């Protein structure tokens, strides 16, 4: 037995050492050069926002000199009726744009995911077209559409008001929602629908209790994306807004034409805070597990 064990032991000793596997992406993330690069990227990404928020409390009208801490420019911004009106207009447009974009985007995603029909590839490309087309082209196209293609019955051009801006925002926001929801549906197990129908669930009950909970994270993410895109948009709004209708980005741009004052910084900080709060609420809702329906 001892003699038979010797060749095995000798083979084990003479066996070449195993090659060490190459480090994966997570191993590279632990190295300090990459960590430093990521840290510098985040620093330069958020430094302008931090600077803007800090100088919104500056007591000087010049943003290059710090003369003290004050809230007076927030009071001026909140007492500026035209600025508040523009802010309310932006929130109103973003709200309706988000609701309609989520509905249209979800329906388009379900249609493209479930059905096969002639020209499906062309429909997918048409829906994704506003994502790749420059905003300046979309703005000019929407202006021509409202002025020439879609006139009032009396022959007058379509009024450039909140309705026109909302329609324009929906046209470029809902493709983002459709893309996000479609990607989520690609991981759905179709056998769950068949099982629900075998148990007696109707088509509507199956859609609402089986498919919608699976789409919920994508719906919330798409809603956040549509709301942010609408609230932040300037180019398309600039072409589709009339003289009596102004949104927050357009108002801030008109104020910046004269000078960058702490009042502009204060108004921008308020918008940043509102966006961050809404995003945090949306992410919290997205991370919550859907409640099981009662039998």
C-alpha positions, 0 to 999 in steps of 0.5 A: 500500500505504501509503494502504491501511494508513492507514485500518487504523492510524487504526481501530486508534488510534480503537478504544475501549479494552477493558473490564477484566474484573471481578476474580474471587474469587481476586483479592478474596482478595489484598486485605488487608481480606479477608485480615484478616477471614479471619485474625481468623476463624481466630484467634477460632476456634482461640484457645479451643483454644489457651487450653485446651491452654496452661492444661492445663500451669498449676500453679494449679487456677484457670484465670484465674491462671498460676503455672508450668509443670507436667505433674502434671495430665496425670499425674492424668488418666492415673492417673484410672481412671474417666477412662481407662475413659470414654476407652476406651469412647469410642474403642471406640464410635467405632471400631465406629460408624465401621466399620459406618457406612462399610459401610452408608453406602457400600452406601446411596450405591451403591444410590441412585446405581445403581438406579431404583425406586419411592419412591427420593426418599422413601428419600433423604429418610429417609436424610438425615433424621438430618442435619437433626433436632436431636440432642435429638430423636434422643436422646429417640427412641432412648431411647423406642426402646430402652425401649419398642419394642425390649425384651428377650424377658423384657419388660425394657427394652433395657440402656443399655450400649455396644451401645445407644450404638453403635447410636444413633451409627450411626443418625446417623453413616451418613447423613453417610457416604452423603451424602459417597459419593453426591456422589463417585459423581456424578462417576464415568464409568459407561463404565469399568464397561462397559469392565471387564465387556467385558474379562471382569471379573466384577461383584465384580471391577468393583466392587472394582477400578473403583468402590471406588478412585473412592470411596476419598477419599469413604470416608476422608472419611466415616470421619473424619466418622463417627469425629469425630461419634461421639467428640464426641457428648454429647447422644445419648450422655447419653440412651442411656448407663446408670449403669455406662456412661460416655463421655469427653464425659459424664465431662468434663461431670460433672467440669465440674459442680464446677469447671474444673480443669487436669485437665479441660483435660489430658484434653481436650487428649489428646482433641484430640491424638488427633483431630488425629493420626487426622485427619492420618493419614486426610488422608494416606491420602486424598491418596495415589494408589491403586496400580495392580493387577498384571495 
